[in-house]
């Protein structure tokens, strides 16, 4: 019984370490989320040119997030933990991108850094 407890205590930190996310996947998730928030609601007076431009970033957001999701899951995130992480990340980035409330958060990546990921 004591051995079982000792093994469990040794494995608990291993599970936490299993959630180490490669920097490229973290950047994909951050930038994808930022682009998603930037393009989610088009202004009523947006021109067709601006809508077309936003579509490139909306599609890029989807591509980046879809590229990052399996890496997060492979790193040990459960579906519920990933959903919670994404919700917190979205709230943090929304404060940065859209000025939604007070923030002490700083952008993890520049617009140029993120744009380069989608070839813009």
N, C-alpha and C positions, 0 to 999 in steps of 0.2 A: 504494500500500500504506500509506504514512504517513497519507494522508487517511482511509483506512478506519479505521485505529487511532485517529486524532484524533476521528472521528465517533463511534466506539464509546465513547471516553472521555467525550465530551460527553453521550451518551445514558445512560450508567450512572447519573449523579446524577438524571437525569430519571425513571428507573424508580423510584428510591428515593423521590423526591418524589411520585410517583404514588400512593404508599400513604398519603397524608394522608387521614385519616378524619374526616368531619364530626363535630363534638361530639355531635350528636343520635344518630348511629349508634353511636358509642362508648358512649354512655350506655345505649342499647338493649341492646347486647351485654353490658355489665357487669351491668345490672339483670336482664336475662333469665337470665344465668348464675347470679346470686345467687339468684333465685327458683327456678331449676331445682334448685340444690343444697339449698335450704331445704325443698323439697317432694319430693325424690327418694325418701326412705325414711320412710314413715309408721311411727310407733311402734306396736307390737302392741296397746297399750291405747288407741289414738286413738278418740275418739268419732265418731259419724257426722257430728256438727256440725263437728268439727275437720277431718275428711276432706273434707267439702263446702267448707269455707273454704280448705283447702289446694288443692283442685281449681281454684279461681279463680286462685290464684297460679301453679299449674303451667301452666294454659292461657295465662296472661299471659306466663310465661317463654317458652313456645313462640312466641307471637306476636311478642314483642320480638326474639328471636333470628332468627326467619324474616324479620323486617323488616330486620335489620341485615346478614345474610349477603350479599345481593346488592350492597349498598353496599361492603362490604369487597372483594368480588370485582371490582367495577367500579373500585375504587381501585388495583387492581394485585396484590392477593394471589392467589397460586396456590392451588389446593385444598390442596396439601401445606403451604404456608406458613400458610394460614388454620387448618388442623387443628392445627398446632404452636402457633400463637398462642392458639387456644382452649384447648388443653391447659394451657398456662402460666397463662392467665387463670383457668381453673377451679381450678388448684392454689392460686393466690394468693387467690382469693375464698373457697375452702374453708377456708383458714386463718383468714380473717376471720369468716365466717359460722358455721362449726361449731367453731372453735377447734381445728382439726386441726393440731397442732404449733405450734412457735414462729413468731411472725410479727412483722415490723416494718412490715408493710403496714397501711395505713389504708384504711377504706372510701372509695371514690371518691365514693359517693353515699349519702345516708341512706335508710332504709327508706321514709320519707315521699316522698322524691324519686322513688324507684322505683315505689312504689305509685301515685303520680299518673299514671304512664305507662300504667297498665292500668285507670285509673278507680276506684281504691280509696282 
